[in-house]
Amino acid sequence: MTQNKKKEIIIIGAGLGGLSAAISLAVKGYPVCVFEKNDKVGGKLNVLEKDGFSFDLGPSILTLPHYFRRLWNRAGRRMEDDVTIETVTPHWRNFFEDGTVVDLHMDPSEMKKELSKLGDPDLERLFNKFLKYSAKQYDLIEQGYFEKGLDTKRDFISFYDWKDILKIDYWTTMHKRVKKRLKNPYLIDIMDYFIKYVGSSALRAPGFMNLMPTIQFRYDLWYVKGGMYNLALGMERLARSIGVDIRLNAEVIEIEKDENHILGIRLVDGSFHETDILVSNMEVIPAYEKLLKEEETFMHTLDPFEPACSGLVLHIGTNRPFPQLAHHNFFYAKDQEKHFRTVFEKGEIPEDPTLYVVAPSRTDPSVCPAGCDNIKILPHIPYLKKQGNPPPEAYQALRDRILQKMERTGLKGLKDSIIIEDMWTPVDIQKRYYSNGGSIYGVVSDRKKNFALKCPKKSAKYNNLFFTGGSVNPGGGMPMVVLCGQNVADAIHEEYADKAAAR
């Protein structure tokens, strides 16, 4: 290869992080080939279509759309040419078992009306003060951790001055800060459950994770017209249009190496593909474990990056609508602290989980036949351990408790109205995506284990191996993995452009 020729890059996995990295590298002139084991792009952003129903199997909420637009802008395109997005109002509807129902709105006047339902005349002041605190945490984290792609505590100390470091709310948990500032039990449960974006526990995540409400209250909440999977299709069109080679049904079973250097990949069909640089959109720990077959001593260095939770994902089509539901809904556990402890500390299936419930036909009637409803239900449950996991009947029992809870909280007749049903357990999630323990959100955000940091973008062991996706900084969720792909592409270009210039 001549000195002036761009390095050839292989990417394992066509999830959103892999596609984002591929697009960002291709626009810089690198030849990029993406190998995807499944028959479609998108990774966990997936779709199931059956009998007129279209279920989003993975992410259901779009936030921070400017990170997506930036990807199209890099290629000199407009996101709107490939993907149409629209805002969702209200953001969420929150159901409590005592009959209390509260909506979240971006509009302050609407939010004031909702807060008045909770009977505390001081609550609006406390809430607005909390949002200011949240915004300060977001702005601090965004300028370094997000935009500069910081990976380690050392990176933080190098980027931030001491005044800013002291302003970052490291020193307590997300829940303790919410409880101290808001005091109202309903609002505490609601704001605590913003942690659902990263599949972690508000009892264990550091306080600065309270930045998450700003993601909605500043930048709004969005839906992709025609179904969320259209975002993956739009990214695929963009990637292919600028020369990215995407190969589907091409499972990588081994990464071949020579001491501290990656040589290439081997597919399930036995073929070998050499590369100059390898980017893995497969999660970090499974990639090291399954593809690189690293020894236990090295794998233990990754212990702080424990998986985030998994979930029981239930998709149901009903023969009648349930107008009580908004597009996004939460049905809260009677004791949400117990729910967090059960899932994240005991590693057990909760008796009474908090439920995330999506009814996308409120925004998009095309996702189900007329007169029906399309409903997705997701409680957080533990990821799979190496042994001692729940039997299949435990997941079925949880499914039954979920439907009973929803009927008890206002959706009478739900169970009898079901005409189509599809259920994914952690076993299914792990099998489909090779995620660590069937985790949905990558690496857990835990104050004591990792201070909410994820794995670094560059391998500590191999000099031409990089990572992207939910297990890599800045973490899980669609906008974060898309940002990660952009950041890893920038890191690769900076490193290899500098080496070329030095020659």
N, C-alpha and C positions, 0 to 999 in steps of 0.2 A: 504494500500500500504506500503511495507517495505521501510525502509530508503534508502536502496541501489538501489531500483528500479528507473529507469529513469521516469521523469514526462511525462505523456501522453499529446500530443499536437494536437489540432485541428486548421486547417487553413481554413479560409473562402475565397474561390476564387482561381482558378488555373490559374491566370494571371502569367506573368513572375516573378513578385515579390513574389507571393505565391509559385510558383514552386522552385524558388531559395532558399527561406527560408526552404521549405520542404526538399530539397536535403541537404542543409547545416546542418540542424538539424538531419536528418537521419544518416548522416555519423558520427555524434557525439554520436549516439546510442539512440536517442529519438524515441519512437513510434509516427509516424505522420500520421494523416488522413486529407485529403484535400476534402472539399465539394465545388463543382462547380455547379452553377445554370444552365449553358448552356450545350450543348451536346458535347462540345469539350474543350480542354485546350487552353491556350494562351491569354485569356482576349482580349484586343484590338488588339493583333496580331492574325489576323483572315484571312480567305480566302473564296473567292467565285469562284466556278468553273461552267462554263456554256458554252455549245456549242463550246468546244475547247479553251475557254479563261479561264485563271486563274488569278484572281485579288487579290492582297494583299489589304485586307480591312483596315488594320491598318498600323503600321510602315513600311516604305519602304527603310530606310537607316540603315545599320548596322555600328556602330562606336565602338571604344575601345574594340576590340574583346578579349583583354587579361582579361577583367573582366568575360567574358563567359568561357574562358579556365580555369580560376581559379576555377570555379564551378566544372568542370569535374575533375580537379586536386585534389580537395578536396575528391572526391570519388575514387581517384586512377585510373582514366580513362583518355583517350585522347578525346578531343572534336571532332577531325577529324574522330573518329570512328562512330560518330553519325551525324555530320553536316559538309558539305563542304562549305567553303566560298572562295570568290575570289574578288580581288580588282576591282574597277570601275574607268575607265578613259574616259573622264575627270570627275572630281568630280561633277561639275555642269556646265550647260550652262545657261547663263544669257541673256534674251531678253529684250530690251527696245523699246518703241514704235517709237523712231526715227530711228530704223533699226540697232542700235548698238548691237552687239552680242559678249559676252566675256565669255570664259571658265575659270574655276578654275582648276589648276593642282597642284599636289604635287611636280612635277619635277620643280625646279627653272628655268631651261632654257625654258621650255614650258610656265611657268607663265610669264617670261620676255616678250615673244612674245605676249602674250595676253594683258599685260599691255601697250605695245607699241601702241595698237589700240586706246588707250584713249588720245593720243596726248600730253602727258605731260612727258617730258624727266626725270623729277625728281620723277616720280611716283614709279618707281622700288625701289628707296632708301626709300621713305616714307612707301611703303608697307612692305619691309623687316624689317624696324624699328618697324612698327606696330606689325608684327609677333613676334618680340623679346619681346615687351611689353606684348602681349597676352600669350606667353610662360611663362613669369614670373608670371603672374596672375594664370595661370593653375597650375604651380608647387606649389605655395603657397596654393591654395585651395585644391589641390589633397592631400597634405601631412596631412592635418587635416580634412577638411570637408568631403572629400571622404573616405580616408583610415581609419580614426579614428571614423567615424560616428558621427561627432559633430552635435548637435541638436539645440543649443540655443546660444544667444550672450554670455551668461556666459561660455558656453563650449569653445567658441572662445577665450575669454580672458584668460581662464585657460590653453589652449593649446599653443597659440601663444604668443611670447614675444612682447613687445610694438613696437620694430623695424619692425617686420613682420606685425603686425596689421596696422602700418602706410603705409606699402607698398601695402596692399590690397586696390584696388581702390573702396572704399565705397563712396567717397565724391562727385561724379558726376554721371551722367547717362551714360549708354552705348553709346547712340547716340552722346552726347556732346563730349565724348572722341574720338569717331570715326571721327566726323566732324573736330575736332581740329587737329587730327594727319594726316588725309588722304586728306582732302580738295577737292578731285575730286568727283563730284556729283554721277557718276556711281559707283565708288568704295564705296562711303558712303552707297548707297542703298544696295549694295551687302553685305558688312560687317555688316550692321545693321540687315540684315535678317537672320543672324546666330541665332538670337533670336527665330527663328521658331522652333528650337529644343525643346524649353520649352513653346511655345505658349503664349508669352508675348510681351510687347512693348519695343522697344529699347529706346523710349522716357522716360520710367519709370523704367526700369531695372537698377540696379547699375552698375557702370563701370566695376567691375571685371567680369561681364558676358561676356566681350570681351575675356575671356579665351577660348570661344568655337571654334574659328578658329584653335587653336592648336590641338583640337580633330581630325581634318582632316589633317592639314598640317604636323603634327608629326606622327600620327598613321594611316593615310590613310582612305579611305572610301570603304566599303565592301558590297557584295551582297551574299545572301545564295542561293546556287545552287538549282534549282528546285522551287524556290519561298521562300519568307521570312518565310512562315508558317512552313517550315521544321525545323526552329530553335525551335519552340514550340514543335513540334513532337520529336525532339532530346532530349529536356529537359524532356519531358514526359517519353521517354524510359529510360533515366538515372534515373529519380525518381523511376519509378516502379521497375527497376532492383536492387535497393538498399532497397526495401521494403516499399516505400511510398504507402499508400492506397489512391488512387484517385477515388472519387465517382462523376460521372457526372450526370446531370439532378437531382441534389440534392440541391434545393434552400433553403437557410437559411432565415427564416422569423422573427426570434427573438433570441436575446441573453439573457439568463436568468442570473440574478445577485442576490447578497445578500450584500447590503451595498456597500463596496468597493471591492468586489470579484466576478469574473465571475464563474458561476456554469457550464454552458454548452450552447448548441445551440438547437433550435427547428427548424425542417424542415417543408416544406410546407405540407408534408404528416402526420404531427402531431407527428412524432417521436422525442424523446429527446436524446441528446448525451452529456454525461458528459465529462468534460475535466479538466486537471490541469492547462494548459496554453492555451490561445486563441490568435491566430495571425490573424488579419483581413487584407486581401488583397483587400477587399472592401474599397473604399476611406473613409477617417477618418470622414468627416462630415456626409455623408449618413449613415455610420455605427452607429454613435451616434444618429442620427435623426430617422432612420427607424428601426434599430434593437434593440437599447437600449432605444429609446423613451425618450431621455433626455429633461429636461425642458429648456425653453428659456434662463433663466439666465446663465446656463452652456453653451448653444450653442453660446451665444454672446462672450464668451471667445475665440471662434474660428474665430471671424470675420476677423482677419488679414489674414487668410488663404483662401482668395477669390479664386474662381476657375480661372484657366487659360482659354483661349478662347476655343471655339468649332470650328467647321468647316463645310462647305458643302463639302461632299466627293462624287465626281462624277467619276464613272468608265465607260469608254466607249470602246467598241470594234469597230474597223473601218474596212472597206472592202479594205483598201489600207494602205501602210505604209506612215509615215511622216518622211522622213530621216533628216529633219531639226532638229529634237529632238535628244538630247543625252539621256542617261539613266535618269539623274536627270536634271531638268530645272526649271528656275524661270522666270516668266513674270511679270515685275515690274509695279506697279502703277505709273501713271504720277507724282503723289504727294504722296510719301510713308509716309511722316509725317502726312498728312491728313488721310491716311489709318489707321495708328496707332491710331490717336486721335478718329477717328470715331468708331473703334471697341472697344478700351480699355477705353476711357474716356466718350464718348457719349453712348456707348452700342448699336450702330446701325449697320445695314448691310451696308457695304461700297458700293458706286456706282462704284468705280474703285479699286478693291482689287489687291494686289500682289498675284500671283498664284504660287503654287508649283505643278509641272507637272512631272509625272514619266512615262517613256516608257521602262519598264524592258526588252522588247524583244531585246534591243540593246546589252544586256549581255546574255540573256537567251531566245533563239527563241522558247523554248517549251511552253511559256506562252500564245501563240496565234497561230491560224492556219497560214500556209504559206500564204504570200501575204497580211496579215492583220497587224493591230497594236493594242496593248494593252496599253491604256492610262488612268492614274489616275490623277485627277485634284483636288487640295485642296486649297481653299482660307480660311483664318482665318476669323471667324465671332463671334459675341458675344455668350456667354453661355446663357442658359435659366434662366430668372428671375422667381420669384414666380408669377408675373403677367405682362401683357403688352408685351408678346412676339410676334414676327412677325407671320402673317398668312401664311399658306402653299404657297399661291401665291407669297409671297415675296421671298421665296426660289427658286421657279420656275423662277421668273424674274431674280434672280441672276444667275441661271444656264444659261439663255439665254445671259446675258451680258458677262459671262465668255467665252462662245464659240465665241461670236462676237469679244472679245478682242484678243483671240488666232488667229482668222482668220485675224484680222487687223494687227497682229504682225508677220505674215509670214506663217500661216498654212491655206491657202485658201482652201476651200472645205471641211473643217473638219466636219462641221455640217451635210452636206449631205452624208458624208461617214459612219455615225454611223449605225451599224447594231445591236449592243447590248448596253444597257445602264442600269446602276444601280446607284441610288442616295440615300445618307444618309444625313439626316438633324440632327441638335442637338436633336430633339425629338427622332429619331431612336437610336442615340448613347446613350442617357440617358436610354431608354427602354431596350436596349440590355445589357448594362454594369453597370447600376445604378450609373454612374459617376455623380458627383455633377454638376447639371445644363447642363449635356451633354458635359462637358469639356473633351477634348482629352488628355490634358497634366497635369492633376492634379491641383496643386496650382500655381497661377500666381507669377512670379518673379517681385516684385515691391519694389523699393527703400524705399518709404515712408511707405508702408503697412507692409512689412515683411523683408526688406533687402535681398530678394531672399531666405529666409529660408522657409522651408516647415514644416509640422507638425512633432513633435518628434515621435520617434519609440515606446516609452512606454507611455501608457495612464497616464494622471495626476490624474485620478479618480479611476481607477481599478488596483489593484496591480498585476494582472496576465493577463493583456490585452496589446498586442503589435500590431503594425501596420507595414505594408510594402506596397510598390507600389509608384505610381507617386505623391500621395498627401503627401508623407513622405520624409524626408531628405534622400538622396540628390536631389530627385525630379524626373521629368518625363524623358521619353526616355528610350529605352531598356537597355542600359548599366547601367544607374543609378538605375533602378528598380531592376535589377539583383544584383548590388552591395548592394542595400538596403536590399534585402533578406539575403545576406551573413552577413551584419552588424547586422541585427536584430537577426539572429541565434547566432552570437557571443555574443551579449548583453544578450540574454536569458541564454546561457550556462555559461557565466561569473557570472551572478546573482545566478543561481540555483546551479551551481557547488560550489560556495563559501558558499551558505547556507548549502549544504550537508557536505562540509568539516568542517564547524563550528560545526555541530552536532557530 
